[in-house]
Amino acid sequence: MNAWLQAATVMLFCLVPCGIVAFKGKPIDRLVGLEMAGLVEALLLILLAEGFHRIPFYDLALALALLAFGGGMVFVRFLERWL
C-alpha cells in the first residue's frame, strides 16, 4: 500500500460528515453536504487513480466533478420553490 492509497483511505472517512449533513438539516445545509461530497469523491478518485497507476481513471474524476456540479444546480432549481 503506497501513500496515495493511504490518503484515499483517509479521504473516504471525510464522506461521513458530508453524508450526515446531506441527510439531516435544512435544505440549504443539504445542498452544501451534497456539493462537498461530490468534491471529496472526485478527489478520492484522483487519489485512487494515482495510487493504482491508472491514467484513464482521471477521466472518471473529471466526469464526476462536472456531474456533481450539474446535480447541485438541479437541486438548487427545485429548492428555490421552498425558499
DRENTORKOL-3810 file (N, C-alpha, C; in nm, 4 decimals):
REM DRENTORKOL-3810
@n.u->0.0848; n.v->-0.1171; n.w->0.0000; ca.u->0.0000; ca.v->0.0000; ca.w->0.0000; c.u->0.0894; c.v->0.1235; c.w->0.0000
@n.u->0.0682; n.v->0.2095; n.w->-0.0965; ca.u->0.1515; ca.v->0.3291; ca.w->-0.1057; c.u->0.0816; c.v->0.4486; c.w->-0.0401
@n.u->0.1483; n.v->0.5627; n.w->-0.0431; ca.u->0.0969; ca.v->0.6821; ca.w->0.0242; c.u->-0.0320; c.v->0.7324; c.w->-0.0403
@n.u->-0.0485; n.v->0.7145; n.w->-0.1714; ca.u->-0.1690; ca.v->0.7597; ca.w->-0.2396; c.u->-0.2919; c.v->0.6824; c.w->-0.1926
@n.u->-0.2759; n.v->0.5537; n.w->-0.1737; ca.u->-0.3879; ca.v->0.4726; ca.w->-0.1271; c.u->-0.4191; c.v->0.4993; c.w->0.0199
@n.u->-0.3183; n.v->0.5302; n.w->0.0973; ca.u->-0.3430; ca.v->0.5678; ca.w->0.2365; c.u->-0.4190; c.v->0.7001; c.w->0.2440
@n.u->-0.3809; n.v->0.7945; n.w->0.1590; ca.u->-0.4523; ca.v->0.9220; ca.w->0.1548; c.u->-0.5961; c.v->0.9023; c.w->0.1071
@n.u->-0.6179; n.v->0.8097; n.w->0.0152; ca.u->-0.7533; ca.v->0.7800; ca.w->-0.0305; c.u->-0.8371; c.v->0.7203; c.w->0.0820
@n.u->-0.7765; n.v->0.6386; n.w->0.1655; ca.u->-0.8479; ca.v->0.5817; ca.w->0.2799; c.u->-0.8885; c.v->0.6903; c.w->0.3785
@n.u->-0.8002; n.v->0.7850; n.w->0.4019; ca.u->-0.8326; ca.v->0.8959; ca.w->0.4916; c.u->-0.9443; c.v->0.9814; c.w->0.4325
@n.u->-0.9385; n.v->1.0055; n.w->0.3008; ca.u->-1.0425; ca.v->1.0857; ca.w->0.2351; c.u->-1.1770; c.v->1.0141; c.w->0.2378
@n.u->-1.1762; n.v->0.8831; n.w->0.2434; ca.u->-1.3012; ca.v->0.8077; ca.w->0.2496; c.u->-1.3766; c.v->0.8406; c.w->0.3779
@n.u->-1.3050; n.v->0.8609; n.w->0.4856; ca.u->-1.3692; ca.v->0.8966; ca.w->0.6111; c.u->-1.4229; c.v->1.0391; c.w->0.6111
@n.u->-1.3776; n.v->1.1215; n.w->0.5178; ca.u->-1.4301; ca.v->1.2579; ca.w->0.5066; c.u->-1.5715; c.v->1.2596; c.w->0.4495
@n.u->-1.6155; n.v->1.1493; n.w->0.3913; ca.u->-1.7510; ca.v->1.1430; ca.w->0.3388; c.u->-1.8557; c.v->1.1273; c.w->0.4492
@n.u->-1.8160; n.v->1.0818; n.w->0.5653; ca.u->-1.9118; ca.v->1.0593; ca.w->0.6743; c.u->-1.9788; c.v->1.1897; c.w->0.7188
@n.u->-1.9041; n.v->1.2976; n.w->0.7487; ca.u->-1.9727; ca.v->1.4221; ca.w->0.7858; c.u->-2.0572; c.v->1.4787; c.w->0.6718
@n.u->-2.0118; n.v->1.4605; n.w->0.5490; ca.u->-2.0906; ca.v->1.5086; ca.w->0.4347; c.u->-2.2234; c.v->1.4345; c.w->0.4261
@n.u->-2.2211; n.v->1.3057; n.w->0.4509; ca.u->-2.3437; ca.v->1.2272; ca.w->0.4481; c.u->-2.4386; c.v->1.2655; c.w->0.5603
@n.u->-2.3847; n.v->1.2927; n.w->0.6780; ca.u->-2.4689; ca.v->1.3329; ca.w->0.7903; c.u->-2.5374; c.v->1.4652; c.w->0.7602
@n.u->-2.4625; n.v->1.5596; n.w->0.7061; ca.u->-2.5203; ca.v->1.6896; ca.w->0.6731; c.u->-2.6205; c.v->1.6769; c.w->0.5588
@n.u->-2.5918; n.v->1.5906; n.w->0.4624; ca.u->-2.6813; ca.v->1.5759; ca.w->0.3473; c.u->-2.8127; c.v->1.5077; c.w->0.3853
@n.u->-2.8125; n.v->1.4236; n.w->0.4882; ca.u->-2.9349; ca.v->1.3541; ca.w->0.5267; c.u->-3.0134; c.v->1.4247; c.w->0.6362
@n.u->-2.9489; n.v->1.5132; n.w->0.7099; ca.u->-3.0158; ca.v->1.5856; ca.w->0.8175; c.u->-2.9887; c.v->1.7338; c.w->0.8003
@n.u->-3.0807; n.v->1.8140; n.w->0.8409; ca.u->-3.0596; ca.v->1.9575; ca.w->0.8370; c.u->-3.1556; c.v->2.0273; c.w->0.7436
@n.u->-3.1345; n.v->2.1568; n.w->0.7342; ca.u->-3.2170; ca.v->2.2397; ca.w->0.6473; c.u->-3.1799; c.v->2.2138; c.w->0.5012
@n.u->-3.2674; n.v->2.2501; n.w->0.4090; ca.u->-3.2378; ca.v->2.2253; ca.w->0.2671; c.u->-3.1078; c.v->2.2898; c.w->0.2173
@n.u->-3.0764; n.v->2.4083; n.w->0.2661; ca.u->-2.9513; ca.v->2.4733; ca.w->0.2242; c.u->-2.8315; c.v->2.3944; c.w->0.2742
@n.u->-2.8395; n.v->2.3450; n.w->0.3970; ca.u->-2.7306; ca.v->2.2635; ca.w->0.4515; c.u->-2.7155; c.v->2.1333; c.w->0.3734
@n.u->-2.8266; n.v->2.0773; n.w->0.3292; ca.u->-2.8211; ca.v->1.9555; ca.w->0.2491; c.u->-2.7504; c.v->1.9799; c.w->0.1167
@n.u->-2.7740; n.v->2.0968; n.w->0.0587; ca.u->-2.7055; ca.v->2.1306; ca.w->-0.0664; c.u->-2.5550; c.v->2.1403; c.w->-0.0455
@n.u->-2.5151; n.v->2.2005; n.w->0.0653; ca.u->-2.3721; ca.v->2.2115; ca.w->0.0961; c.u->-2.3113; c.v->2.0725; c.w->0.1160
@n.u->-2.3827; n.v->1.9851; n.w->0.1857; ca.u->-2.3344; ca.v->1.8481; ca.w->0.2045; c.u->-2.3221; c.v->1.7732; c.w->0.0730
@n.u->-2.4183; n.v->1.7933; n.w->-0.0161; ca.u->-2.4145; ca.v->1.7287; ca.w->-0.1474; c.u->-2.2960; c.v->1.7753; c.w->-0.2300
@n.u->-2.2747; n.v->1.9055; n.w->-0.2338; ca.u->-2.1631; ca.v->1.9596; ca.w->-0.3120; c.u->-2.0284; c.v->1.9184; c.w->-0.2529
@n.u->-2.0188; n.v->1.9197; n.w->-0.1221; ca.u->-1.8930; ca.v->1.8792; ca.w->-0.0576; c.u->-1.8643; c.v->1.7316; c.w->-0.0804
@n.u->-1.9683; n.v->1.6484; n.w->-0.0765; ca.u->-1.9489; ca.v->1.5056; ca.w->-0.1023; c.u->-1.9021; c.v->1.4830; c.w->-0.2457
@n.u->-1.9554; n.v->1.5588; n.w->-0.3400; ca.u->-1.9095; ca.v->1.5477; ca.w->-0.4790; c.u->-1.7632; c.v->1.5849; c.w->-0.4941
@n.u->-1.7213; n.v->1.6880; n.w->-0.4236; ca.u->-1.5816; ca.v->1.7299; ca.w->-0.4277; c.u->-1.4904; c.v->1.6244; c.w->-0.3658
@n.u->-1.5310; n.v->1.5715; n.w->-0.2515; ca.u->-1.4495; ca.v->1.4695; ca.w->-0.1834; c.u->-1.4409; c.v->1.3428; c.w->-0.2687
@n.u->-1.5506; n.v->1.3049; n.w->-0.3316; ca.u->-1.5482; ca.v->1.1850; ca.w->-0.4160; c.u->-1.4586; c.v->1.2031; c.w->-0.5376
@n.u->-1.4604; n.v->1.3217; n.w->-0.5971; ca.u->-1.3723; ca.v->1.3467; ca.w->-0.7111; c.u->-1.2255; c.v->1.3400; c.w->-0.6679
@n.u->-1.1941; n.v->1.3999; n.w->-0.5542; ca.u->-1.0563; ca.v->1.3919; ca.w->-0.5033; c.u->-1.0171; c.v->1.2488; c.w->-0.4687
@n.u->-1.1125; n.v->1.1730; n.w->-0.4160; ca.u->-1.0875; ca.v->1.0329; ca.w->-0.3843; c.u->-1.0552; c.v->0.9537; c.w->-0.5105
@n.u->-1.1270; n.v->0.9778; n.w->-0.6171; ca.u->-1.0984; ca.v->0.9083; ca.w->-0.7427; c.u->-0.9621; c.v->0.9469; c.w->-0.8000
@n.u->-0.9234; n.v->1.0718; n.w->-0.7836; ca.u->-0.7909; ca.v->1.1135; ca.w->-0.8308; c.u->-0.6813; c.v->1.0425; c.w->-0.7509
@n.u->-0.7006; n.v->1.0339; n.w->-0.6203; ca.u->-0.6016; ca.v->0.9635; ca.w->-0.5372; c.u->-0.5942; c.v->0.8154; c.w->-0.5728
@n.u->-0.7087; n.v->0.7538; n.w->-0.5983; ca.u->-0.7084; ca.v->0.6128; ca.w->-0.6378; c.u->-0.6432; c.v->0.5928; c.w->-0.7745
@n.u->-0.6651; n.v->0.6847; n.w->-0.8663; ca.u->-0.6028; ca.v->0.6743; ca.w->-0.9982; c.u->-0.4509; c.v->0.6813; c.w->-0.9877
@n.u->-0.4037; n.v->0.7707; n.w->-0.9037; ca.u->-0.2588; ca.v->0.7815; ca.w->-0.8859; c.u->-0.2046; c.v->0.6616; c.w->-0.8085
@n.u->-0.2796; n.v->0.6134; n.w->-0.7117; ca.u->-0.2340; ca.v->0.5006; ca.w->-0.6310; c.u->-0.2246; c.v->0.3714; c.w->-0.7104
@n.u->-0.3173; n.v->0.3495; n.w->-0.8035; ca.u->-0.3167; ca.v->0.2280; ca.w->-0.8852; c.u->-0.2457; c.v->0.2466; c.w->-1.0192
@n.u->-0.1931; n.v->0.3668; n.w->-1.0453; ca.u->-0.1209; ca.v->0.3991; ca.w->-1.1689; c.u->-0.2074; c.v->0.3732; c.w->-1.2922
@n.u->-0.3333; n.v->0.4167; n.w->-1.2859; ca.u->-0.4282; ca.v->0.4023; ca.w->-1.3962; c.u->-0.4671; c.v->0.5417; c.w->-1.4453
@n.u->-0.4088; n.v->0.5836; n.w->-1.5556; ca.u->-0.4330; ca.v->0.7172; ca.w->-1.6097; c.u->-0.5784; c.v->0.7376; c.w->-1.6531
@n.u->-0.6465; n.v->0.6386; n.w->-1.7119; ca.u->-0.7858; ca.v->0.6632; ca.w->-1.7539; c.u->-0.8822; c.v->0.6930; c.w->-1.6390
@n.u->-0.8454; n.v->0.6598; n.w->-1.5166; ca.u->-0.9336; ca.v->0.6879; ca.w->-1.4038; c.u->-0.9458; c.v->0.8373; c.w->-1.3758
@n.u->-0.8527; n.v->0.9166; n.w->-1.4268; ca.u->-0.8642; ca.v->1.0614; ca.w->-1.4114; c.u->-0.9875; c.v->1.1136; c.w->-1.4852
@n.u->-1.0229; n.v->1.0489; n.w->-1.5946; ca.u->-1.1425; ca.v->1.0889; ca.w->-1.6680; c.u->-1.2686; c.v->1.0682; c.w->-1.5842
@n.u->-1.2710; n.v->0.9623; n.w->-1.5056; ca.u->-1.3849; ca.v->0.9391; ca.w->-1.4170; c.u->-1.3981; c.v->1.0496; c.w->-1.3127
@n.u->-1.2858; n.v->1.0932; n.w->-1.2588; ca.u->-1.2883; ca.v->1.2004; ca.w->-1.1592; c.u->-1.3373; c.v->1.3307; c.w->-1.2207
@n.u->-1.2932; n.v->1.3593; n.w->-1.3416; ca.u->-1.3375; ca.v->1.4802; ca.w->-1.4097; c.u->-1.4866; c.v->1.4743; c.w->-1.4401
@n.u->-1.5341; n.v->1.3613; n.w->-1.4885; ca.u->-1.6769; ca.v->1.3457; ca.w->-1.5175; c.u->-1.7593; c.v->1.3578; c.w->-1.3896
@n.u->-1.7111; n.v->1.2992; n.w->-1.2804; ca.u->-1.7841; ca.v->1.3093; ca.w->-1.1542; c.u->-1.7905; c.v->1.4535; c.w->-1.1056
@n.u->-1.6824; n.v->1.5267; n.w->-1.1182; ca.u->-1.6815; ca.v->1.6660; ca.w->-1.0740; c.u->-1.7820; c.v->1.7485; c.w->-1.1541
@n.u->-1.7868; n.v->1.7265; n.w->-1.2845; ca.u->-1.8814; ca.v->1.8014; ca.w->-1.3674; c.u->-2.0257; c.v->1.7608; c.w->-1.3387
@n.u->-2.0500; n.v->1.6328; n.w->-1.3209; ca.u->-2.1859; ca.v->1.5865; ca.w->-1.2936; c.u->-2.2321; c.v->1.6256; c.w->-1.1537
@n.u->-2.1424; n.v->1.6298; n.w->-1.0573; ca.u->-2.1792; ca.v->1.6721; ca.w->-0.9220; c.u->-2.2195; c.v->1.8194; c.w->-0.9220
@n.u->-2.1491; n.v->1.9001; n.w->-0.9976; ca.u->-2.1854; ca.v->2.0414; ca.w->-1.0076; c.u->-2.3217; c.v->2.0566; c.w->-1.0750
@n.u->-2.3437; n.v->1.9823; n.w->-1.1824; ca.u->-2.4727; ca.v->1.9874; ca.w->-1.2510; c.u->-2.5861; c.v->1.9377; c.w->-1.1631
@n.u->-2.5613; n.v->1.8317; n.w->-1.0870; ca.u->-2.6618; ca.v->1.7801; ca.w->-0.9951; c.u->-2.6957; c.v->1.8805; c.w->-0.8860
@n.u->-2.5968; n.v->1.9527; n.w->-0.8408; ca.u->-2.6214; ca.v->2.0576; ca.w->-0.7417; c.u->-2.7062; c.v->2.1697; c.w->-0.7986
@n.u->-2.6837; n.v->2.2029; n.w->-0.9248; ca.u->-2.7642; ca.v->2.3072; ca.w->-0.9878; c.u->-2.9094; c.v->2.2626; c.w->-1.0061
@n.u->-2.9302; n.v->2.1361; n.w->-1.0359; ca.u->-3.0669; ca.v->2.0835; ca.w->-1.0458; c.u->-3.1334; c.v->2.0882; c.w->-0.9088
@n.u->-3.0593; n.v->2.0528; n.w->-0.8048; ca.u->-3.1117; ca.v->2.0563; ca.w->-0.6693; c.u->-3.1501; c.v->2.1992; c.w->-0.6311
@n.u->-3.0696; n.v->2.2972; n.w->-0.6692; ca.u->-3.0998; ca.v->2.4374; ca.w->-0.6409; c.u->-3.2253; c.v->2.4801; c.w->-0.7150
@n.u->-3.2406; n.v->2.4330; n.w->-0.8360; ca.u->-3.3598; ca.v->2.4680; ca.w->-0.9148; c.u->-3.4875; c.v->2.4212; c.w->-0.8456
@n.u->-3.4881; n.v->2.3001; n.w->-0.7928; ca.u->-3.6047; ca.v->2.2509; ca.w->-0.7209; c.u->-3.6169; c.v->2.3139; c.w->-0.5818
@n.u->-3.5044; n.v->2.3536; n.w->-0.5238; ca.u->-3.5031; ca.v->2.4100; ca.w->-0.3904; c.u->-3.5603; c.v->2.5509; c.w->-0.3870
@n.u->-3.5486; n.v->2.6239; n.w->-0.4969; ca.u->-3.5940; ca.v->2.7626; ca.w->-0.4968; c.u->-3.7449; c.v->2.7738; c.w->-0.4796
@n.u->-3.8184; n.v->2.6677; n.w->-0.4983; ca.u->-3.9626; ca.v->2.6714; ca.w->-0.4787; c.u->-3.9984; c.v->2.6884; c.w->-0.3311
@n.u->-3.9141; n.v->2.6378; n.w->-0.2414; ca.u->-3.9457; ca.v->2.6406; ca.w->-0.0994; c.u->-3.8724; c.v->2.7518; c.w->-0.0249
@n.u->-3.7923; n.v->2.8277; n.w->-0.0916; ca.u->-3.7196; ca.v->2.9373; ca.w->-0.0233; c.u->-3.7884; c.v->3.0699; c.w->-0.0412
END
